[in-house]
Amino acid sequence: MKNPVQTWGENFQKVIAGASEAQLQVHGIWWPINDFELDCGLLRIDVMGKLQVKHMSDCEYIKVDGTQYTLDDVYE
């Protein structure tokens, strides 16, 4: 039987992979997500045309196709 956290993480990966738009909120500003690795919590955001590496713990919210998630939602 799969770990429920792993199952949710896999489902979240599929949600983001199939999304037309995913954004991350850091310090009240929304940034486009370029790609991410859910297992280690790293993601790359587009900051004025350049990619910057962030950790999921840096974010306040993640928005995928208009649906907003908290960090607790992702790793629940």
LUMBAFI-939582 format. One line per field, with one value per residue: residue in three letters; residue number from 1; x, y, z of N, C-alpha, C in turn. Coordinates in nm, 2 decimals. Layout:
<atoms>
code <- c(ALA, ...);
pos <- c(NUM, ...);
n.X <- c(X, ...);
n.Y <- c(Y, ...);
n.Z <- c(Z, ...);
ca.X <- c(X, ...);
ca.Y <- c(Y, ...);
ca.Z <- c(Z, ...);
c.X <- c(X, ...);
c.Y <- c(Y, ...);
c.Z <- c(Z, ...);
</atoms>
This chain:
<atoms>
code <- c(MET, LYS, ASN, PRO, VAL, GLN, THR, TRP, GLY, GLU, ASN, PHE, GLN, LYS, VAL, ILE, ALA, GLY, ALA, SER, GLU, ALA, GLN, LEU, GLN, VAL, HIS, GLY, ILE, TRP, TRP, PRO, ILE, ASN, ASP, PHE, GLU, LEU, ASP, CYS, GLY, LEU, LEU, ARG, ILE, ASP, VAL, MET, GLY, LYS, LEU, GLN, VAL, LYS, HIS, MET, SER, ASP, CYS, GLU, TYR, ILE, LYS, VAL, ASP, GLY, THR, GLN, TYR, THR, LEU, ASP, ASP, VAL, TYR, GLU);
pos <- c(1, 2, 3, 4, 5, 6, 7, 8, 9, 10, 11, 12, 13, 14, 15, 16, 17, 18, 19, 20, 21, 22, 23, 24, 25, 26, 27, 28, 29, 30, 31, 32, 33, 34, 35, 36, 37, 38, 39, 40, 41, 42, 43, 44, 45, 46, 47, 48, 49, 50, 51, 52, 53, 54, 55, 56, 57, 58, 59, 60, 61, 62, 63, 64, 65, 66, 67, 68, 69, 70, 71, 72, 73, 74, 75, 76);
n.X <- c(0.08, 0.05, 0.21, 0.01, 0.10, 0.29, 0.12, -0.05, 0.14, 0.22, -0.02, -0.04, 0.18, 0.09, -0.12, 0.00, 0.17, -0.01, -0.12, -0.21, -0.11, 0.09, 0.17, 0.38, 0.36, 0.57, 0.66, 0.43, 0.42, 0.33, 0.49, 0.57, 0.59, 0.84, 0.95, 0.95, 1.06, 0.91, 0.98, 1.22, 1.16, 1.24, 1.21, 1.19, 1.15, 1.03, 1.19, 1.17, 1.25, 1.47, 1.57, 1.52, 1.61, 1.41, 1.29, 1.02, 0.94, 0.98, 0.76, 0.44, 0.19, 0.07, -0.05, -0.25, -0.38, -0.57, -0.66, -0.59, -0.33, -0.20, 0.12, 0.09, -0.13, 0.00, 0.19, 0.04);
n.Y <- c(-0.12, 0.22, 0.51, 0.76, 1.03, 1.02, 0.94, 1.17, 1.36, 1.26, 1.29, 1.57, 1.63, 1.54, 1.72, 1.97, 1.91, 1.88, 2.13, 2.45, 2.68, 2.76, 2.90, 3.06, 3.20, 3.43, 3.63, 3.78, 3.82, 3.69, 3.44, 3.29, 2.93, 2.74, 2.47, 2.18, 1.98, 1.77, 1.58, 1.66, 1.92, 2.14, 2.41, 2.59, 2.92, 3.18, 3.47, 3.76, 3.67, 3.51, 3.21, 3.11, 2.93, 2.80, 2.69, 2.48, 2.55, 2.82, 2.94, 3.09, 3.04, 2.82, 2.84, 2.68, 2.67, 2.85, 2.75, 2.76, 2.65, 2.56, 2.51, 2.31, 2.18, 2.06, 1.88, 1.73);
n.Z <- c(0.00, -0.08, 0.06, 0.20, 0.18, -0.02, -0.23, -0.25, -0.32, -0.57, -0.71, -0.70, -0.85, -1.10, -1.14, -1.16, -1.37, -1.58, -1.60, -1.74, -1.64, -1.37, -1.06, -0.81, -0.49, -0.34, -0.08, -0.11, -0.39, -0.71, -0.90, -1.21, -1.23, -1.35, -1.35, -1.13, -0.85, -0.66, -0.47, -0.35, -0.30, -0.45, -0.68, -0.99, -1.07, -1.29, -1.31, -1.43, -1.68, -1.62, -1.47, -1.14, -0.85, -0.60, -0.28, -0.18, 0.08, 0.09, -0.02, 0.00, -0.11, -0.37, -0.69, -0.92, -1.23, -1.14, -0.90, -0.56, -0.35, -0.03, 0.14, 0.32, 0.20, -0.02, 0.09, 0.26);
ca.X <- c(0.00, 0.13, 0.20, -0.08, 0.17, 0.34, 0.01, -0.09, 0.25, 0.21, -0.14, -0.01, 0.27, 0.01, -0.20, 0.09, 0.22, -0.12, -0.17, -0.16, -0.05, 0.12, 0.24, 0.42, 0.37, 0.68, 0.66, 0.32, 0.43, 0.32, 0.59, 0.54, 0.67, 0.90, 0.95, 0.97, 1.09, 0.83, 1.05, 1.32, 1.10, 1.30, 1.14, 1.25, 1.05, 1.08, 1.20, 1.21, 1.32, 1.58, 1.53, 1.57, 1.58, 1.35, 1.25, 0.88, 0.92, 0.98, 0.64, 0.32, 0.08, 0.09, -0.17, -0.25, -0.50, -0.67, -0.68, -0.48, -0.29, -0.10, 0.22, 0.03, -0.21, 0.09, 0.26, -0.05);
ca.Y <- c(0.00, 0.34, 0.61, 0.87, 1.15, 1.00, 0.94, 1.31, 1.42, 1.21, 1.35, 1.71, 1.64, 1.53, 1.84, 2.07, 1.87, 1.90, 2.26, 2.54, 2.79, 2.74, 3.01, 3.04, 3.33, 3.45, 3.77, 3.85, 3.84, 3.57, 3.41, 3.16, 2.81, 2.68, 2.33, 2.16, 1.84, 1.76, 1.49, 1.74, 2.05, 2.25, 2.45, 2.70, 3.02, 3.27, 3.60, 3.86, 3.60, 3.43, 3.11, 3.12, 2.81, 2.83, 2.57, 2.49, 2.61, 2.97, 2.99, 3.11, 2.96, 2.78, 2.85, 2.59, 2.69, 2.93, 2.69, 2.80, 2.55, 2.60, 2.41, 2.20, 2.10, 1.98, 1.78, 1.67);
ca.Z <- c(0.00, -0.09, 0.16, 0.15, 0.15, -0.15, -0.33, -0.28, -0.40, -0.71, -0.77, -0.72, -0.97, -1.22, -1.15, -1.21, -1.51, -1.68, -1.59, -1.84, -1.57, -1.23, -1.00, -0.67, -0.42, -0.24, -0.03, -0.17, -0.54, -0.78, -1.00, -1.29, -1.21, -1.48, -1.33, -0.99, -0.81, -0.54, -0.37, -0.27, -0.27, -0.52, -0.81, -1.06, -1.11, -1.39, -1.26, -1.54, -1.79, -1.57, -1.38, -1.00, -0.78, -0.47, -0.21, -0.15, 0.21, 0.07, -0.08, 0.08, -0.18, -0.51, -0.77, -1.04, -1.31, -1.07, -0.77, -0.47, -0.25, 0.07, 0.15, 0.39, 0.11, -0.10, 0.17, 0.36);
c.X <- c(0.09, 0.11, 0.11, -0.01, 0.23, 0.23, -0.04, 0.01, 0.25, 0.09, -0.11, 0.08, 0.19, -0.07, -0.12, 0.14, 0.12, -0.17, -0.12, -0.09, -0.03, 0.21, 0.27, 0.42, 0.48, 0.67, 0.55, 0.32, 0.42, 0.42, 0.55, 0.64, 0.72, 0.90, 0.98, 1.00, 1.02, 0.90, 1.15, 1.27, 1.15, 1.21, 1.21, 1.14, 1.12, 1.07, 1.26, 1.29, 1.43, 1.52, 1.60, 1.52, 1.52, 1.32, 1.10, 0.85, 0.92, 0.85, 0.53, 0.20, 0.13, -0.04, -0.16, -0.38, -0.61, -0.70, -0.56, -0.46, -0.19, 0.01, 0.17, -0.06, -0.12, 0.15, 0.17, -0.05);
c.Y <- c(0.12, 0.44, 0.72, 1.00, 1.14, 1.00, 1.09, 1.38, 1.38, 1.28, 1.50, 1.73, 1.63, 1.66, 1.95, 2.04, 1.90, 2.04, 2.35, 2.66, 2.75, 2.85, 2.99, 3.18, 3.33, 3.60, 3.85, 3.87, 3.70, 3.56, 3.29, 3.05, 2.75, 2.52, 2.31, 2.01, 1.83, 1.68, 1.57, 1.88, 2.17, 2.28, 2.57, 2.80, 3.12, 3.41, 3.69, 3.79, 3.51, 3.33, 3.12, 3.00, 2.86, 2.69, 2.59, 2.56, 2.77, 3.02, 3.00, 3.03, 2.92, 2.78, 2.77, 2.61, 2.76, 2.87, 2.71, 2.69, 2.61, 2.49, 2.29, 2.11, 2.01, 1.86, 1.71, 1.52);
c.Z <- c(0.00, 0.03, 0.12, 0.11, 0.01, -0.26, -0.36, -0.36, -0.54, -0.78, -0.79, -0.83, -1.10, -1.24, -1.21, -1.35, -1.62, -1.68, -1.70, -1.77, -1.42, -1.18, -0.86, -0.61, -0.32, -0.20, -0.09, -0.32, -0.60, -0.89, -1.07, -1.25, -1.34, -1.46, -1.18, -0.97, -0.67, -0.43, -0.28, -0.24, -0.35, -0.65, -0.86, -1.10, -1.21, -1.33, -1.37, -1.64, -1.75, -1.47, -1.24, -0.92, -0.64, -0.41, -0.18, -0.02, 0.20, 0.03, 0.03, 0.02, -0.32, -0.58, -0.90, -1.11, -1.23, -0.93, -0.68, -0.37, -0.15, 0.07, 0.22, 0.30, 0.02, -0.03, 0.27, 0.36);
</atoms>
